Amino acid sequence: MIRETWLNAATLTLLVAVPAWALVVDEPFTITLATRAVIFAIAAVGLNIALGLGGLVSLGHAAFFGIGGYAMGILAHHAQTYVPLEIGPLTLAGTKSMPVIWLTAMVTSGLAALLIGMLSLRTAGVYFIMITLAFGQMFYFFAISWPAYGGEDGLSIYVRNGFPGLNTLVPIQFYGLCLGVLLLVLGGMFLLARSPFGLALNAARQAPGRVETVGLNGQRVKLVAFVISGVITGLAGALFADLNRFVAPTMFSWQMSGELIIFIILGGTARLFGPVIGACVFVLLEHLLGGLSEFWLVYLGALLLIVVLFARGGIVGLLSGRRAVHD
Amino acid sequence: MTDPVLRTRGLHKSFGALVATDDVTLDVRAGEIHAVIGPNGAGKSTLIAQICGTLAPDRGTVTLDGEDVTALPARDRARKGLARTFQVSALAMEDTVLQNAVLGALGARGRPWSFLRAATRDRNLRDTAEAALHRVGLIDHAATHAAELSHGQRRQLEVAIALTLAPKVFLMDEPMAGLGADGSKQMTSFLDGLRTEAPILLVEHDMDAVFALADRISVLVSGRVIATGTTAEIRSNRDVRTAYLGEDA
């Protein structure tokens, strides 16, 4: 327990120190890489609420990541082309303001999570995995065949969106913003896991019959967790699109959903910092091994195999010397 | 005489050709322990499932405190005052004893929609949970993980969670199972005092416990209640002796 706290503190220190060092030695690419890791971490912390606490193995979280991305892409696209956005009788101006984009991303991905969750939670186990995958794929093919926003080619945004008081075009400032969001999300996750809601969610995963026997609606608790999870992953999607100044259907791909799960398994399921460490290791390997061989995913696969076979608690479990929180 | 707290009328459940519950009518009155006994395969588990709401009967009704609850799911019956304990402990094994008891208190409160404050630091939840743990004698193990408890302690925790619900009636599925002689004695004396708080429908294999505790006994054989009566009546009932208790009982 105590060693895990130290490990978390060390991770946070690195998340501050490495980009600071990169700033001093003028290595903006390292800062971009760190930003990518932090945004992936936010998305995976979101998934960890459903997967780690609720035991809901969603292979469709790319849907929310993509919705967040397209919320940013569509709003910014209308702002840069000065064409208002028409939704039925409503006519809205596009925007380049991050807070507005984030809010839109969170609300739309939350609504999508509510709908997908309501239908998917009627199933469990492998069927839940399959139905969430199917929903993810529906969004993917919809994005590909929707010509208004670039279809298969995606959508480029020329200038990064703005945040009050910051110059988001400066890599370290955008990084700081993303790190701030990650810290907020981690703080929320920390509180949530210990709250009455978190207690009920944890119990609904471990002993569903017990939760009903004390008079609580376990399915509803899981649904709310799924929505919170989708909202956070959607927010990460908006940030990811802003990092690349580009949105494409690949954000909706099932590989994206799979990667989010990999971050969690690699780092440690249901651990507060598991997804953070998993995302950082993934981005680091992607950069280092990706430079050596285009078949770097083979090595990642081998690593994942080792973790699953010998370190069920992921990297956090291995380093903190504590067994898996749960299987 | 007051209405019974819990009553089943003409419960019937069959699985294909197998009749698991055959016209079961029984009631649990205020202040009593009503035991249901029967050989393996008599349909005790199926009966419990229908009473607590995890299995729908083909025919018949379940009434809780005068209200027909036959159509309600298990969680609504729980909220209306039916507290069950499981034969095979159903606990959140990775959670501590206190957290498990707090879950019960949270169920009694009914609303889990609180996201920020730690559950075990909520004064009301904690007080309810600790009071229940104190009563069953588990308070010294509050910080232990449920997975590390002995079999007997898990049974105690099952009962503690039921206590946090402050129910109108307890439905206990073999609380003595696997307890050993001493544990069984302790549990017997604990349940003995509990009946004044809320009556108990006790499904139990341990005959010593049943005859020590029960005010009335119903005997279930092949899904059918063949006799209901006081311990003395059941002991001397010829049908029961031949069908269940055996020649030498």
Interface residues (C-beta under 8 A of the other chain):
Chain A: L191 L192 R194 S195 P196 F197 G198 L199 A200 N202 A203 Q206 A207 G209 R210 V211 E212 T213 V214 G215 L216 N217 V221 V224 V325 H326
Chain B: C52 T54 P73 A74 R75 D76 A78 R79 A83 R84 F86 A90 L91 A92 M93 E94 D95 Q99 N100 V102 L103 G104 L106 G107 A108 G110 P112 W113 S114 F115 L116 R117 A118 A119 T120 D122 L125 I161 T164 L165
